[in-house]
Each structure stands twice: as C-alpha cells, then as structure tokens.
Amino acid sequence: MFIKKCFLFYHCLISLITIFIVSITVGLTDYGFVFAENPKNRNVYMFCPKSYFDKVYFDMDVQTFKSPFDFPFIVSGNPADFFIAGFKNDKLVFYYTNSKFFSGLSNIKIGSNVDAVKKSKLSFIDKFVIIRKNSTYTYFDSNLKVNYDVAAVKNSYYVFLFFDRIAKPNNVCGIFMVEKTIWDEFLINEHPISSKKDILPSILTSFEKINFFHLNSIRFFLHKPYLSFSDNISELAKIHSQNMAKYNYFSHTDNFDKTPSDRFKDAHILYRKLGENIAMGTKLLPFFANHMLLNSKGHRQNIEESFEVAGTGCAIDPNYENVYYTQDFAILVK
C-alpha cells in the first residue's frame, strides 16, 4: 500500500512546516511483550529550576543530544516515561512528553479528552502572531485544531496539545511546552538548523535517535512491544533521506529506481517483513513528524505493527530547511 499526505504550515511571507508522509508495508507476523508500570508522578512546570526538575526525575537515566537551539536536548531513556527537555539559564524552557505520569499542566494530562481541555483556562490561538521591533509576522498553521491545539500562556510560553485522531479521537497523546521567544525565533529564522554547520551532523544524528526513542514511547502508549535499534537499517534510512534531500524528491523509490526491498537486498539484510515511513517538513522536529505519522492510517499501521527492529535516518535540504525522515521497520531472518 502506498499512502501520501501533505500538511502545510504557512504564513504571509514564508511557507513553514510542510509535511509529507508516505508508508509502505510488506508481510505479516506477531509477537508479545510485557510492560512494567512506573508509579511516579512528574509534576514539572515551565521555567522551573533545573535543580527541581532533576529532583522530580531523580530516578531517570537520561541522554544529552545536540539541538538547533542554544541549549542541548536532555532525553529520557525510558520509553514508558518519555520526555525531551531543554534549559536556559538553569530554567526549563523546552519540554515535550507523552508520559501518563506527567501532571504539571492544570487538569490536562496524557489521555485527557477534549472536554477536559475545554474546561481548562488555556486560551487557544488560531495563528501565530509574532512582533519583532516594528514588524509583525502572522503564521497560519493548518494543523491547528486538526492535529494539535496551541495556547499562548501569559504571552510567555506556548502549550501544544497533540491529539490521537484515529484510535481515540480527541484524546491528548502529547504535550509540548516551549518559551514563546524561543519558538518565535525558530519560526522567523529562515535557517535555524542548517546554519549551524559545525554541529549540523550531530544535530541530524540527534534527530534520528530522538525520533527512534519517541517511536518506542508511542509504542508503549499503544501497548505495543518495543523496537530494537539497528545500525545497519539506520544507515539505509539515512542514505535514503540524504538522497531525497540532495535530489529534491519524495518517494519510497529512490533516484536509482530502488525500492525499500531493493535497498535491503543490496545491503544483504534479509527480512521476513519490511515497512517504511517517510516524512518531510520545513524545520520539522522529530516528535512533530511522529505525531503526524501517527494520525495517518497507513503510517500508524507501520508504527503499531509487529516489527522487531527499526532504524531512522535524517537529512536536511539547506535551501528550504526541509528535514527528511526515513523510518525502516523489519522482522529479520534469524
């Protein structure tokens, strides 16, 4: 099956966050897994001190990754209690989670329905209005009120509420909070990622790893077994993303007329089942890409399927700041 969907994030001056996603799946199988529960509550809030945040997550193993911002990403190593955090001047300014243990946003939690969201005191926007010096920029996001709602809180930070539109329509499945000035600058800057040439390879590697970790956190949320990371499959995925970015195309079939199956065979990777998702968008962060894929039936099928291993590859077209993701899933011949 071959599916394609486009999400457009645009404004009056520049087109932003245009997302294309395509998936392909071959074969069928099944296997089981047992999940453990984490009883902790994570009551964190925007601009909380890092010392407080560290106490809340005292029992968490974390990894640190390069980011396109002026701070690194601190990422949870536990898919059952996942987060991405960023600190500036020792205060929390960037925080994403899809963990049901998060409890720091009024009465809204992962799993809350739209009625609970409506009862909150959040004031949701229908566009981004950014004022810089004597200029006003207006961004109209077609994903607003479709895949997520966005609220501007006290003109100091944004709250993004991501929704599961397929299995549990109108239920919150992701929460992202970010300082308003940081996100506004990210939108205004034409090249916030590719301009960081010295660390760009590290940023793209970070995107790949975070995209994979986030996939496993989604699979926990959906009560599916975790995927194992494959370096070999990730290398295939990276090459495909690089080719799409370099040669300006968006397809499972590459510029050499090779399909995902062809690429696996050429790399001598034997499989019983194979699936691929691809996504592309301007300045597209890894967890945004996964939420869009999750809300598209064919791509969600790959995310939910009984695959055992996966690899992710990321590349960027610096001319338009388009970020390409390739996710390859497989059950390998043992």
C-alpha positions as MATLAB code, in Angstrom:
seq = 'MFIKKCFLFYHCLISLITIFIVSITVGLTDYGFVFAENPKNRNVYMFCPKSYFDKVYFDMDVQTFKSPFDFPFIVSGNPADFFIAGFKNDKLVFYYTNSKFFSGLSNIKIGSNVDAVKKSKLSFIDKFVIIRKNSTYTYFDSNLKVNYDVAAVKNSYYVFLFFDRIAKPNNVCGIFMVEKTIWDEFLINEHPISSKKDILPSILTSFEKINFFHLNSIRFFLHKPYLSFSDNISELAKIHSQNMAKYNYFSHTDNFDKTPSDRFKDAHILYRKLGENIAMGTKLLPFFANHMLLNSKGHRQNIEESFEVAGTGCAIDPNYENVYYTQDFAILVK';
ca = [
       0.000    0.000    0.000;
       1.248    3.448   -0.873;
      -0.059    6.480    1.030;
       0.825   10.114    0.776;
      -0.372   13.020    2.847;
       0.671   16.657    2.974;
       0.456   19.033    5.926;
       1.078   22.731    5.237;
       2.327   25.224    7.789;
       2.289   28.601    6.082;
       2.180   32.347    6.720;
       2.057   35.529    4.678;
       5.791   35.681    3.981;
       7.318   32.185    4.013;
       5.900   28.641    3.895;
       6.709   26.748    7.077;
       6.336   23.145    8.202;
       5.108   21.475    5.041;
       4.912   17.813    5.906;
       4.648   14.873    3.502;
       4.359   11.341    4.771;
       4.330    8.045    2.931;
       4.327    4.482    4.206;
       4.796    1.014    2.786;
       4.374   -2.373    4.475;
       5.137   -5.940    3.298;
       4.239   -9.192    5.133;
       2.589  -10.211    8.417;
       3.672  -11.684   11.779;
       3.021  -11.341   15.536;
       4.764  -11.476   18.909;
       4.201  -10.477   22.534;
       5.642   -8.258   25.249;
       5.040   -7.432   28.921;
       5.174   -3.804   30.068;
       6.087   -2.541   33.516;
       4.278    0.310   35.217;
       6.014    3.349   36.713;
       4.114    4.726   39.724;
       5.842    8.135   39.738;
       4.054   11.439   39.145;
       6.088   14.081   37.296;
       4.857   17.480   38.405;
       7.089   19.768   36.341;
       6.203   23.222   35.092;
       7.588   25.764   32.655;
      10.525   27.817   33.931;
      11.022   25.527   36.922;
      14.656   25.428   38.129;
      16.802   22.628   36.752;
      17.552   21.535   40.323;
      13.811   20.998   40.889;
      13.453   19.163   37.557;
      16.356   16.886   38.460;
      14.673   16.015   41.761;
      11.410   15.161   40.003;
      13.324   12.871   37.620;
      15.908   11.688   40.144;
      15.383    8.057   39.134;
      15.620    8.623   35.383;
      18.503    7.716   33.088;
      18.894   10.476   30.503;
      20.943   11.185   27.414;
      22.103   14.568   26.138;
      21.917   15.481   22.448;
      22.783   18.467   20.288;
      19.840   20.639   19.284;
      19.211   23.523   16.876;
      18.632   25.776   19.895;
      21.074   27.417   22.277;
      20.767   24.500   24.678;
      21.082   20.714   24.381;
      18.181   18.290   24.448;
      18.018   16.143   27.579;
      16.102   12.995   26.668;
      14.577   10.281   28.829;
      15.980    6.803   28.375;
      12.692    5.215   29.460;
      10.047    4.873   26.710;
       7.380    4.338   29.390;
       8.163    7.754   30.897;
       9.472    9.759   27.973;
      10.409   13.433   27.820;
      12.620   15.887   25.949;
      13.806   18.876   27.975;
      15.861   21.999   27.380;
      17.164   24.524   29.896;
      18.248   28.120   29.540;
      19.791   29.979   32.470;
      19.011   26.873   34.549;
      15.274   27.156   33.881;
      13.065   24.778   31.891;
      12.215   26.439   28.553;
      11.525   23.411   26.314;
       9.591   20.316   27.379;
       7.823   17.565   25.444;
       6.251   14.453   26.938;
       3.761   11.732   26.115;
       4.075   10.091   29.530;
       0.914    9.460   31.525;
       2.921   10.275   34.661;
       3.197   13.966   33.723;
       0.959   16.086   35.957;
       2.236   19.631   35.586;
      -0.409   21.253   33.370;
      -3.549   22.061   35.355;
      -6.098   19.273   34.861;
      -4.764   18.241   31.429;
      -2.814   15.004   31.231;
      -1.943   12.394   28.633;
      -5.239   10.668   27.899;
      -7.379   13.713   28.739;
     -10.287   14.167   26.357;
     -11.314   17.331   24.580;
     -13.892   18.139   27.266;
     -11.149   18.390   29.894;
      -9.180   20.622   27.536;
     -12.189   22.899   27.084;
     -12.596   23.202   30.855;
      -9.011   24.360   31.248;
      -8.162   28.040   31.478;
      -5.947   27.847   28.413;
      -6.705   30.317   25.619;
      -6.050   28.665   22.259;
      -4.828   30.538   19.200;
      -5.742   30.113   15.532;
      -2.487   31.599   14.216;
       0.933   32.702   15.417;
       1.323   36.470   15.667;
       4.938   37.450   16.284;
       6.037   41.016   16.891;
       9.694   41.872   16.418;
      10.715   45.521   16.643;
       8.465   47.308   14.133;
       7.457   44.174   12.221;
       4.541   41.791   12.737;
       4.634   38.265   11.328;
       1.470   36.200   11.044;
       1.693   32.436   10.630;
      -1.347   30.354    9.759;
      -0.878   26.702   10.686;
      -3.237   24.225    9.026;
      -2.507   21.703   11.783;
      -4.010   23.949   14.441;
      -7.266   22.432   15.693;
      -6.587   19.408   13.472;
      -3.590   17.509   14.882;
      -2.940   19.809   17.826;
      -4.170   22.859   19.688;
      -1.799   25.640   20.735;
      -2.255   28.068   23.614;
      -0.161   31.133   24.391;
       0.148   31.313   28.183;
       0.650   34.767   29.683;
       2.484   35.734   26.496;
       5.490   33.842   27.879;
       5.228   30.286   26.502;
       3.261   28.076   24.130;
       1.477   24.851   25.011;
       0.931   22.354   22.173;
      -1.606   19.589   22.816;
      -1.251   16.726   20.327;
      -4.308   14.544   19.723;
      -4.793   10.918   18.746;
      -7.258   11.334   15.873;
      -7.604    7.655   14.937;
      -7.890    5.204   17.847;
      -9.070    7.679   20.492;
     -10.271   10.803   18.695;
      -9.906   13.998   20.720;
      -7.663   12.420   23.378;
      -4.375   14.140   24.245;
      -1.379   11.931   23.371;
       1.428   14.501   23.576;
       2.189   17.782   25.357;
       4.839   20.286   24.275;
       5.659   23.479   26.160;
       8.213   25.987   24.890;
       9.210   29.532   25.762;
       7.463   31.885   23.355;
      10.531   33.882   22.323;
      12.460   30.680   21.562;
       9.724   29.288   19.324;
       9.024   32.647   17.670;
      12.690   32.993   16.747;
      12.713   29.431   15.448;
       9.812   30.297   13.122;
      11.218   33.632   11.960;
      14.755   32.390   11.310;
      14.921   31.063    7.743;
      17.739   28.616    8.530;
      17.777   27.794   12.252;
      19.130   24.265   11.669;
      21.327   24.229    8.565;
      23.106   27.460    9.540;
      24.780   25.567   12.404;
      27.265   23.990   10.014;
      29.843   22.991   12.644;
      27.392   20.832   14.576;
      24.846   20.016   11.843;
      25.838   16.313   11.573;
      25.412   15.980   15.340;
      22.008   17.689   15.212;
      20.798   15.316   12.496;
      22.090   12.338   14.476;
      20.193   13.695   17.484;
      17.028   13.933   15.409;
      17.454   10.306   14.317;
      17.941    8.990   17.845;
      15.146   11.105   19.324;
      12.805   10.057   16.530;
      13.528    6.401   17.343;
      13.198    6.850   21.125;
       9.921    8.659   20.561;
       8.678    5.806   18.362;
       9.191    3.400   21.246;
       7.431    5.745   23.648;
       4.473    5.801   21.250;
       4.513    2.007   21.107;
       4.366    1.924   24.910;
       1.414    4.325   24.791;
      -0.261    1.963   22.280;
       0.651   -1.165   24.327;
       2.967   -2.489   21.630;
       6.381   -4.182   22.047;
       9.490   -2.025   21.886;
      11.586   -1.947   18.732;
      15.294   -2.754   18.801;
      17.611   -0.234   17.143;
      19.562   -1.430   14.103;
      22.680    0.433   12.979;
      22.603   -1.259    9.578;
      18.975   -0.373    8.929;
      19.564    3.167   10.182;
      22.377    3.576    7.664;
      19.992    2.573    4.857;
      17.385    5.012    6.165;
      19.947    7.818    6.405;
      21.142    7.297    2.829;
      17.567    7.383    1.548;
      16.846   10.628    3.436;
      20.087   12.151    2.149;
      19.181   11.247   -1.435;
      15.722   12.779   -1.099;
      17.223   15.977    0.314;
      20.007   16.145   -2.288;
      17.965   15.317   -5.381;
      14.745   17.051   -4.310;
      12.290   14.158   -4.488;
       9.956   12.488   -2.006;
       9.255    8.816   -2.627;
       9.999    5.297   -1.433;
      11.545    4.656   -4.861;
      14.865    6.470   -4.953;
      16.615    8.263   -7.803;
      18.191    4.938   -8.838;
      14.726    3.307   -9.105;
      15.456    1.247   -5.981;
      12.559    0.342   -3.686;
      12.906   -0.314    0.076;
      13.079   -4.035   -0.713;
      15.845   -3.403   -3.254;
      17.835   -1.351   -0.788;
      17.602   -4.063    1.883;
      18.654   -6.737   -0.585;
      21.577   -4.669   -1.891;
      22.773   -4.285    1.714;
      22.416   -8.063    2.236;
      19.865   -7.544    5.019;
      17.469  -10.496    4.939;
      13.969   -9.930    6.261;
      10.636  -11.681    6.701;
       8.713   -8.429    6.900;
       9.533   -4.853    5.895;
       7.878   -1.462    6.327;
       8.879    2.122    5.646;
       7.585    5.552    6.617;
       8.947    8.789    5.187;
       8.185   12.330    6.306;
       9.368   15.752    5.218;
       8.707   19.217    6.551;
      10.266   22.626    6.970;
      12.168   22.778   10.279;
      10.409   19.552   11.249;
      11.381   18.357   14.729;
      11.385   14.593   15.370;
       8.345   14.376   17.639;
       6.232   16.570   15.345;
       6.980   14.154   12.498;
       5.920   11.137   14.554;
       2.644   12.706   15.660;
       1.735   13.439   12.043;
       2.594    9.870   11.068;
       0.576    8.546   13.997;
      -2.523   10.367   12.741;
      -2.257    8.891    9.231;
      -3.729    5.396    8.973;
      -1.090    3.695    6.804;
       1.845    5.171    8.699;
       0.266    4.366   12.028;
      -0.039    0.761   10.852;
       3.753    0.585   10.475;
       4.249    2.184   13.905;
       1.849   -0.309   15.513;
       2.832   -3.422   13.565;
       4.674   -6.446   14.915;
       8.093   -5.346   13.680;
      11.068   -6.236   15.849;
      13.816   -3.865   14.676;
      13.905   -0.398   13.168;
      16.259    2.316   12.040;
      15.781    6.017   11.413;
      17.663    8.320    9.053;
      17.538   12.093    8.837;
      18.797   14.704    6.364;
      18.153   18.355    5.558;
      17.862   20.409    2.390;
      19.538   23.700    3.403;
      17.910   25.645    0.579;
      14.433   25.324    2.066;
      15.277   23.962    5.539;
      13.252   20.845    4.742;
      14.033   17.991    7.135;
      13.604   14.466    5.743;
      12.950   11.400    7.919;
      13.038    7.776    6.836;
      11.854    5.065    9.228;
      12.590    1.479    8.178;
      10.954   -1.341   10.131;
      11.675   -5.075    9.794;
      11.496   -8.568   11.109;
      14.844  -10.036   10.134;
      15.688  -13.579    9.115;
      17.494  -15.084   12.088;
];
